Each structure stands twice: as structure tokens, then as C-alpha cells.
């Protein structure tokens, strides 16, 4: 009886200690909510093709080129022998992100083609064993993130894997890639084989793939690279709750980690939602944490012919719009096969960084707008015990120099421009505040006025 009682006490104390040391969801999420801005990196051996296969520009090529062009496994694996990113410089990558005002990085440790950017004992299909480069690129990235104070997250394709047998394959019509004259036969085959186009993909079951590749590789990612802040799942094709539970269990290796909502819907909602390539309207928001992931041009992975870069103005205003709705912005870079960031990305990141150096206070650690819709821009806010600061992001400068701000009833302590710190005169009228502005906007993209209530 005494032994049973002693065991009970030990279990009780252990449970209490675990409860005390295991961070709550709000504790795990706090850095992420404060950060507001991060870098997504889509990179892998597919960069060698640059969106082109057999002389054809492949629609939605990039990281999906193997699927969209229906490239056989053996053929696709040959391209890895050309992947030798000698210009890869983890320190420069992370410094570029930091200088742009980003607070975290999420990189495609393994995308749907199954190619791992790290040394893996679970599959030889990785950058160390399958390429002339022969080095793990995640270790120097983790070291650089630690050096510059950025959080590091890993994207991992848990379900789709087109090279490791047993992985799932989302079925896409052959002609979506290019006008393949053999598309009818290919489409019939993929329909019959759950999206797969090569017999080599189905030599084992998905259950074996989960147990022998996905779970071991996630363990490697959460064991070998220090603190991992985010696990970014993607496309739960053919996932089951059983598979998801096995992957979810591995997260215990990193008690502070947060995850998105793409492991397996709806029973594994993760910590935040992930609208893609769009910014939700206020009506679409439901109070959950969310993060918009978006490309700078039209592609995630590198495509040599995609030069349709979003303007710096668009990207900055996207960031402001997202922050004003209590969301995060995960902005993508697709390095080329040499390991270099495209010039279009570097130009945009430099412009964002210049704006953030002046106005970062109005983004980091802020909450969404408490005001009604503003015809001239957006609003973010910070609440403290001694009051609230509203950050008014002005996109359209009023011609008469009068900024009309609806919905403010509190007493105004102070109003100033973030750019230069100039104090501004204010006039309260009923539920409207009128701020006297200079004749010219200090920043034509978005000038910020801080109003202390």
C-alpha cells in the first residue's frame, strides 16, 4: 500500500511540475504576435530547372514543377546532381531579413518533391547525399538566426512527397503544366493512382512513408538545429488523424514551438490560420491568430522568367493592412540555384527596411485597429497601463492638410509624426479628431502619425 501511495505522490508531483514548466499557448504565441513580419524561403533542387522543363515554361512551375510537368522520379533526381549552390551565404540571408525589419524566417526544409535541405538518415534524397554541394544548409542558417536574433521555423511537407515512395501526390491535370500531347494518358493514370504519375511513387504505402520518412525527419529537424520556433505544415493530402497524431507527438521535442493549421483539417487546427496570397477582409476574421503568406512576384520557388515584382509600396501597405487586422505577414523569397536572392527581392526588401527603420514602432507589438474603416489609410494600436497609442498610417495625404479621424472619444495627450518627431496640432469635434498635417507627406507610401490617448 505504501508503495502505491509513494508512486501516486511521484506521479502527482511530476504532473504538477510539467504543468508549471509547459508554456501556455499565449506564452508560446507572444513573440509571434509581437513580430508581425517574417520571411518565407522556398528553396530546393527545383531551382535548377527555374520553371522550365524540356524547353517548356511550366505553369505554376517553381517548387511544383515535378508534379505540373509530370517528371519521372529517376529523371527528376538527375537534376539534383546539378544543384551546387556555391553562393549560399546563410549570414547574408539572415542579415537581409533583419535589415528588412523581419523578425523570423520559415524555410522549406522539405517541400512536396521530398528533397530535404538537411542531412537525413531517413532518406538519401537530401542535399548532403544527392548533390555535389554535399552540405547541410540548415545548420548555418540556424547559427545565423541565433547571431542576429531572428526566430527560425521549418516548413515541412508532411503528406505530399513525390520522390520518397508512399508519399501523397495532389492530382493536377497535365495540361495545367504545359500543353502535353500525352496528357490524356497521363490524366487517366493519375486518376487511377491517386494523383501519382510514376509507378516508382507507389512501391510502398503512405503509412510506411509516414513511419519511415516523415516522422523520423521531423524528429531530426526538432533535434539537430537548436530552438525551432515554428513548424509550418502544408497540404494535408490523404492525411488521416492517425498520421497526424504521430507527427503531432514529435512536437514535444520543442515545448515552445507553434504550428499552423495545415497538419490535418479540421481536427488539428494548430495555433494560427494561414490565408495564402490574400489579405482577409474584416468580415472574414474570426478572432483567431492568422498569418498571410505571399509572394513578391508570381511564384514561391524560383522561376527564371517571372519578373512581375510587386512594388515596394504594395508590399509596405500590405504589411500595414495586415497589422491593422491583427495578423502577420510572411513574405516569400525564392533563391536561385546558386543560392542568391533575386534582385527584385533584394530591391523590395531594402525599401521595406528603410520604411521599417522609421516606422517599425507602428508595426511591432501592435494590435489591430479599434477605429471604423479609414478612407485615407489604416490604424494600429498599442495598449499600456497609462493609455493607448494609435498609429495612423496615412496612404492618401489630405489636400487641405486636415486628417479626419473618426471614432475617437478619449482625451488626446499628444500627436506626432514618427518621421522626425514633429508635434502636430489636434482639434476634437464630437466623435471625430482633426489633425493638422504638414503640406507634404514625409513618406508618400505611408506616413505614420502617433496619437497618445
C-alpha positions as CSV (number, residue, x, y, z in Angstrom):
1,X,0.0,0.0,0.0
2,X,2.9,2.4,0.9
3,X,4.5,1.7,-2.5
4,X,1.3,2.5,-4.3
5,X,0.9,5.7,-2.3
6,X,4.5,6.7,-3.0
7,X,4.0,6.1,-6.7
8,X,0.9,8.3,-6.6
9,X,2.8,11.1,-4.9
10,X,5.6,10.9,-7.5
11,X,3.1,11.0,-10.4
12,X,1.3,13.9,-8.8
13,X,4.4,16.0,-8.3
14,X,5.6,15.1,-11.8
15,X,2.3,16.2,-13.3
16,X,2.4,19.5,-11.4
17,X,6.0,20.2,-12.4
18,X,5.1,19.5,-16.0
19,X,2.1,21.9,-15.8
20,X,4.3,24.6,-14.4
21,X,7.1,24.2,-17.0
22,X,4.9,23.7,-20.1
23,X,4.2,27.1,-21.6
24,X,0.6,28.1,-22.3
25,X,-0.5,28.8,-25.9
26,X,-0.5,32.6,-25.2
27,X,3.1,32.3,-23.9
28,X,4.2,30.4,-26.9
29,X,2.5,32.8,-29.3
30,X,3.6,36.1,-27.7
31,X,6.8,36.6,-29.7
32,X,5.0,35.8,-32.9
33,X,2.2,38.3,-32.2
34,X,4.8,40.9,-31.4
35,X,6.9,40.1,-34.6
36,X,4.2,40.8,-37.2
37,X,6.7,40.3,-40.1
38,X,8.6,37.3,-41.3
39,X,10.4,35.9,-44.3
40,X,9.3,32.7,-46.1
41,X,12.0,31.0,-48.1
42,X,11.1,28.5,-50.8
43,X,14.3,26.8,-52.0
44,X,15.3,23.4,-53.2
45,X,16.7,21.5,-56.2
46,X,13.8,22.6,-58.3
47,X,15.6,25.9,-58.6
48,X,17.9,24.2,-61.1
49,X,15.0,24.0,-63.6
50,X,13.9,27.6,-62.9
51,X,10.4,26.8,-64.1
52,X,11.5,25.3,-67.4
53,X,11.3,21.6,-68.4
54,X,12.3,20.2,-71.9
55,X,12.2,23.8,-73.2
56,X,8.7,24.4,-71.9
57,X,7.8,27.1,-69.4
58,X,5.7,25.1,-66.9
59,X,2.7,26.8,-65.5
60,X,3.0,27.1,-61.7
61,X,6.4,25.5,-62.2
62,X,8.7,26.6,-59.4
63,X,8.6,24.2,-56.5
64,X,5.6,22.3,-58.2
65,X,7.4,21.7,-61.4
66,X,7.9,17.9,-60.9
67,X,4.1,17.5,-60.4
68,X,3.0,20.0,-63.0
69,X,5.3,18.7,-65.8
70,X,4.8,15.1,-64.6
71,X,8.6,14.5,-64.5
72,X,9.5,10.8,-63.8
73,X,11.3,10.2,-60.4
74,X,14.5,9.0,-62.0
75,X,14.6,12.0,-64.4
76,X,13.9,14.5,-61.7
77,X,16.6,13.1,-59.4
78,X,19.2,13.7,-62.0
79,X,18.7,17.5,-61.6
80,X,19.9,17.3,-58.0
81,X,23.3,16.4,-59.5
82,X,23.4,20.0,-60.8
83,X,22.4,21.6,-57.6
84,X,25.5,23.2,-56.2
85,X,24.6,26.5,-54.5
86,X,28.1,27.9,-54.0
87,X,26.8,31.4,-53.5
88,X,24.7,30.3,-50.5
89,X,25.5,32.6,-47.6
90,X,23.3,32.0,-44.5
91,X,24.7,35.0,-42.8
92,X,23.8,37.3,-45.7
93,X,20.3,35.8,-46.0
94,X,19.5,36.4,-42.3
95,X,21.1,39.9,-42.3
96,X,18.9,40.8,-45.3
97,X,15.8,39.6,-43.4
98,X,16.8,41.6,-40.3
99,X,17.6,44.7,-42.3
100,X,14.2,44.5,-43.9
101,X,12.6,44.5,-40.4
102,X,11.7,40.8,-40.3
103,X,11.7,39.0,-37.0
104,X,11.5,35.4,-38.1
105,X,12.3,33.1,-41.0
106,X,10.5,29.9,-42.2
107,X,12.4,27.8,-44.8
108,X,11.2,24.8,-46.8
109,X,13.2,22.1,-45.0
110,X,11.4,19.7,-47.3
111,X,8.8,20.6,-49.9
112,X,6.5,18.4,-51.9
113,X,9.2,17.0,-54.1
114,X,10.6,15.3,-51.0
115,X,14.1,16.9,-51.3
116,X,15.5,17.7,-47.9
117,X,17.8,20.7,-47.3
118,X,19.4,18.8,-44.4
119,X,21.3,15.6,-43.8
120,X,18.7,12.9,-43.1
121,X,19.1,9.3,-42.1
122,X,15.5,8.6,-43.2
123,X,16.1,9.3,-46.9
124,X,19.1,9.7,-49.2
125,X,17.1,12.3,-51.1
126,X,18.7,15.2,-49.4
127,X,21.2,18.0,-50.2
128,X,24.1,16.2,-48.5
129,X,23.8,12.8,-50.2
130,X,22.2,13.7,-53.5
131,X,24.0,16.9,-54.7
132,X,27.6,17.9,-55.4
133,X,27.2,20.6,-52.7
134,X,27.2,18.0,-50.0
135,X,26.5,20.2,-47.1
136,X,23.5,20.7,-44.7
137,X,22.2,24.3,-45.3
138,X,20.0,24.5,-42.2
139,X,22.8,24.4,-39.7
140,X,24.5,27.6,-40.8
141,X,21.0,29.2,-41.2
142,X,20.2,28.3,-37.6
143,X,23.5,29.7,-36.4
144,X,22.9,33.0,-38.4
145,X,19.4,33.3,-36.9
146,X,20.8,33.0,-33.4
147,X,23.5,35.5,-34.2
148,X,21.1,38.2,-35.5
149,X,18.3,37.4,-33.1
150,X,15.7,36.1,-35.5
151,X,13.4,33.1,-34.8
152,X,13.8,30.1,-37.1
153,X,11.0,27.9,-38.4
154,X,10.8,24.9,-40.7
155,X,8.3,24.3,-43.4
156,X,7.8,20.5,-43.8
157,X,5.6,18.8,-46.3
158,X,4.2,16.0,-44.2
159,X,1.9,14.4,-46.7
160,X,2.9,15.1,-50.2
161,X,6.2,13.6,-51.3
162,X,6.7,12.8,-54.9
163,X,10.2,11.1,-54.6
164,X,10.1,9.1,-51.4
165,X,7.7,6.1,-52.1
166,X,4.4,6.2,-50.4
167,X,4.1,9.9,-50.2
168,X,0.9,11.5,-51.4
169,X,0.5,13.4,-54.6
170,X,-2.2,16.0,-55.3
171,X,-3.7,15.3,-58.7
172,X,-3.2,18.1,-61.2
173,X,-4.3,17.9,-64.8
174,X,-1.2,17.5,-67.1
175,X,-2.1,20.5,-69.4
176,X,-2.0,22.8,-66.4
177,X,1.8,22.4,-66.6
178,X,2.1,22.7,-70.4
179,X,0.2,21.5,-73.5
180,X,1.5,18.0,-73.1
181,X,0.4,15.9,-76.2
182,X,0.3,12.8,-73.9
183,X,-2.0,14.5,-71.4
184,X,-5.0,12.2,-71.9
185,X,-2.9,9.1,-71.0
186,X,-1.2,10.8,-68.1
187,X,-4.5,12.1,-66.7
188,X,-6.1,8.6,-66.9
189,X,-3.1,7.2,-65.0
190,X,-3.1,9.9,-62.2
191,X,-6.9,9.4,-61.8
192,X,-6.3,5.7,-61.3
193,X,-3.3,6.1,-59.0
194,X,-4.4,8.9,-56.5
195,X,-2.5,11.6,-58.3
196,X,0.7,9.7,-58.9
197,X,2.2,9.6,-62.4
198,X,5.2,7.2,-61.9
199,X,5.0,3.6,-60.6
200,X,8.1,4.3,-58.5
201,X,6.0,6.6,-56.3
202,X,3.7,3.8,-55.2
203,X,6.0,0.9,-54.3
204,X,5.2,1.4,-50.6
205,X,2.2,2.6,-48.6
206,X,1.6,6.0,-47.2
207,X,1.6,4.5,-43.7
208,X,5.1,3.3,-44.3
209,X,6.1,6.7,-45.7
210,X,4.8,8.4,-42.5
211,X,6.6,6.0,-40.2
212,X,9.9,5.7,-42.1
213,X,10.3,9.2,-43.6
214,X,8.0,11.9,-42.3
215,X,8.1,11.1,-38.5
216,X,11.9,10.5,-38.5
217,X,12.7,13.6,-40.5
218,X,10.5,15.8,-38.3
219,X,12.4,14.3,-35.3
220,X,15.7,15.3,-37.0
221,X,14.5,18.8,-37.6
222,X,13.4,19.2,-34.0
223,X,16.5,17.7,-32.5
224,X,19.5,18.9,-34.6
225,X,19.1,22.6,-35.0
226,X,18.6,24.2,-31.6
227,X,15.4,26.1,-30.8
228,X,12.8,25.7,-33.6
229,X,10.1,28.4,-33.3
230,X,7.6,27.3,-36.0
231,X,6.7,24.0,-37.7
232,X,4.8,25.0,-40.9
233,X,2.9,22.1,-42.3
234,X,1.4,22.1,-45.8
235,X,-1.2,20.4,-48.0
236,X,-2.6,17.5,-45.9
237,X,-3.3,15.4,-49.0
238,X,-4.6,11.9,-47.9
239,X,-3.7,12.6,-44.3
240,X,-5.6,10.8,-41.5
241,X,-6.0,11.6,-37.9
242,X,-3.7,8.6,-37.1
243,X,-0.9,10.0,-39.3
244,X,-1.4,13.5,-37.8
245,X,-1.2,12.2,-34.2
246,X,2.1,10.6,-34.9
247,X,3.6,13.9,-36.2
248,X,1.9,15.9,-33.5
249,X,3.5,13.8,-30.9
250,X,7.0,14.7,-32.1
251,X,6.4,18.3,-31.3
252,X,7.0,17.5,-27.7
253,X,10.7,17.7,-28.5
254,X,10.3,21.5,-28.7
255,X,7.9,22.6,-26.0
256,X,7.8,26.3,-27.2
257,X,7.1,25.5,-30.8
258,X,4.0,26.9,-32.6
259,X,2.3,25.3,-35.6
260,X,0.0,26.4,-38.4
261,X,-3.4,24.9,-39.4
262,X,-2.3,22.6,-42.2
263,X,-1.4,19.4,-40.5
264,X,-4.8,17.8,-40.9
265,X,-8.1,19.6,-41.0
266,X,-10.3,20.1,-39.0
267,X,-9.1,18.1,-36.0
268,X,-5.6,19.6,-35.8
269,X,-6.2,23.4,-36.0
270,X,-2.7,24.4,-34.9
271,X,-2.0,27.8,-33.4
272,X,-2.8,30.1,-36.3
273,X,-4.6,30.2,-39.7
274,X,-2.8,30.7,-43.0
275,X,-4.6,32.6,-45.7
276,X,-2.4,32.3,-48.9
277,X,-1.8,35.1,-51.4
278,X,-4.7,37.2,-49.9
279,X,-5.4,39.5,-47.1
280,X,-8.7,38.7,-45.4
281,X,-11.4,41.3,-45.1
282,X,-12.6,42.3,-41.6
283,X,-15.7,40.2,-42.2
284,X,-13.6,37.1,-42.7
285,X,-11.7,37.4,-39.4
286,X,-12.9,35.2,-36.5
287,X,-10.6,36.3,-33.7
288,X,-8.1,33.5,-34.3
289,X,-4.4,34.3,-34.9
290,X,-3.6,34.4,-38.6
291,X,-0.7,34.9,-41.0
292,X,-0.9,35.8,-44.7
293,X,1.9,34.2,-46.7
294,X,2.5,35.9,-50.0
295,X,5.0,36.0,-52.9
296,X,6.8,39.1,-54.1
297,X,6.3,38.1,-57.7
298,X,4.0,35.3,-59.0
299,X,5.9,32.3,-57.7
300,X,7.2,30.7,-54.5
301,X,10.1,28.7,-55.8
302,X,12.5,30.4,-58.3
303,X,11.3,30.8,-61.9
304,X,13.8,32.4,-64.2
305,X,11.2,34.2,-66.3
306,X,9.0,35.6,-63.5
307,X,9.8,39.3,-63.3
308,X,6.4,40.6,-62.2
309,X,7.5,42.1,-58.9
310,X,5.1,43.8,-56.6
311,X,6.1,47.4,-55.9
312,X,7.6,48.3,-52.5
313,X,4.6,50.5,-52.0
314,X,2.3,47.5,-52.4
315,X,4.3,45.3,-50.0
316,X,4.6,48.0,-47.3
317,X,0.9,48.8,-47.5
318,X,0.1,45.0,-47.3
319,X,2.2,44.8,-44.1
320,X,0.3,47.8,-42.7
321,X,-3.1,46.4,-43.7
322,X,-2.3,43.0,-42.2
323,X,-1.1,44.5,-38.9
324,X,-4.2,46.7,-38.7
325,X,-6.2,43.5,-38.7
326,X,-4.1,41.8,-36.0
327,X,-2.3,39.5,-38.5
328,X,1.3,38.6,-39.5
329,X,2.9,38.9,-42.9
330,X,5.1,36.1,-44.1
331,X,6.7,37.4,-47.3
332,X,8.4,35.0,-49.6
333,X,11.8,34.9,-51.3
334,X,12.7,32.2,-53.9
335,X,16.5,32.0,-54.1
336,X,18.0,30.8,-57.4
337,X,20.0,27.6,-57.8
338,X,23.3,29.3,-56.9
339,X,21.8,30.4,-53.5
340,X,21.4,34.0,-54.4
341,X,18.3,36.1,-53.7
342,X,16.8,37.5,-57.0
343,X,17.5,41.3,-57.5
344,X,13.8,42.0,-57.4
345,X,13.5,40.6,-53.9
346,X,16.6,42.5,-52.7
347,X,15.3,45.8,-54.0
348,X,11.9,45.3,-52.4
349,X,13.4,44.2,-49.0
350,X,15.7,47.2,-48.9
351,X,12.8,49.6,-49.5
352,X,10.7,47.9,-46.8
353,X,13.7,48.0,-44.4
354,X,14.1,51.8,-44.9
355,X,10.4,52.3,-44.1
356,X,10.6,50.0,-41.0
357,X,13.6,51.8,-39.6
358,X,11.4,54.9,-39.2
359,X,8.0,53.3,-38.6
360,X,8.7,49.9,-37.1
361,X,7.2,51.1,-33.8
362,X,3.8,51.2,-35.5
363,X,4.1,47.5,-36.5
364,X,5.9,45.5,-33.8
365,X,3.9,44.6,-30.8
366,X,0.8,46.3,-32.1
367,X,-2.8,45.2,-32.1
368,X,-5.5,45.7,-34.8
369,X,-7.4,48.9,-35.3
370,X,-10.2,49.9,-32.9
371,X,-11.5,52.5,-35.3
372,X,-14.1,52.3,-38.1
373,X,-12.8,51.9,-41.7
374,X,-10.5,54.8,-42.6
375,X,-10.7,56.1,-46.2
376,X,-7.2,57.5,-46.1
377,X,-5.3,54.6,-44.6
378,X,-5.1,52.2,-41.7
379,X,-4.6,52.2,-37.9
380,X,-2.7,50.0,-35.4
381,X,-2.5,50.4,-31.7
382,X,-0.5,49.7,-28.5
383,X,-2.2,49.5,-25.2
384,X,-0.4,50.2,-21.9
385,X,-1.4,50.8,-18.3
386,X,-1.0,54.6,-18.8
387,X,-3.1,54.8,-22.0
388,X,-3.2,53.8,-25.7
389,X,-1.2,54.9,-28.6
390,X,-2.9,54.9,-32.0
391,X,-0.7,54.7,-35.1
392,X,-2.4,56.3,-38.1
393,X,-0.8,55.1,-41.3
394,X,-1.7,57.6,-44.0
395,X,-1.8,56.3,-47.6
396,X,-3.7,59.2,-49.1
397,X,-2.4,62.6,-47.9
398,X,-5.3,65.1,-47.5
399,X,-5.0,68.0,-49.9
400,X,-6.2,70.5,-47.3
401,X,-3.8,69.3,-44.6
402,X,-6.6,68.1,-42.3
403,X,-6.7,64.5,-41.3
404,X,-10.2,63.4,-40.1
405,X,-10.1,60.5,-37.7
406,X,-13.5,59.1,-36.7
407,X,-14.3,57.2,-33.5
408,X,-12.0,58.8,-31.0
409,X,-13.7,59.9,-27.8
410,X,-10.7,59.8,-25.4
411,X,-8.7,62.8,-24.3
412,X,-5.7,63.4,-26.6
413,X,-2.3,63.8,-24.9
414,X,0.0,64.2,-27.8
415,X,0.2,63.7,-31.6
416,X,3.4,63.5,-33.5
417,X,4.9,62.3,-36.8
418,X,7.1,59.2,-36.4
419,X,9.3,60.6,-39.2
420,X,11.2,63.4,-37.5
421,X,9.0,63.6,-34.3
422,X,7.2,66.8,-35.2
423,X,4.4,67.6,-32.8
424,X,1.0,68.1,-34.5
425,X,-2.0,70.2,-33.5
426,X,-5.3,68.5,-32.9
427,X,-8.9,69.5,-32.6
428,X,-11.6,67.3,-31.2
429,X,-15.2,67.5,-32.5
430,X,-17.8,65.2,-31.1
431,X,-16.6,61.7,-32.1
432,X,-14.0,63.0,-34.6
433,X,-10.4,64.1,-34.2
434,X,-8.9,66.5,-36.7
435,X,-5.1,66.6,-37.0
436,X,-3.3,69.4,-38.8
437,X,-0.7,67.9,-41.1
438,X,2.3,69.4,-43.0
439,X,1.7,70.4,-46.6
440,X,3.7,67.5,-47.9
441,X,3.8,63.9,-46.8
442,X,7.2,62.8,-45.3
443,X,6.6,59.4,-46.9
444,X,4.4,59.0,-49.9
445,X,3.9,55.3,-49.3
446,X,2.7,55.5,-45.7
447,X,3.4,58.4,-43.3
448,X,2.6,57.5,-39.6
449,X,1.1,59.8,-37.0
450,X,1.3,58.5,-33.4
451,X,-1.6,59.7,-31.2
452,X,-1.3,59.2,-27.5
453,X,-4.7,58.9,-25.7
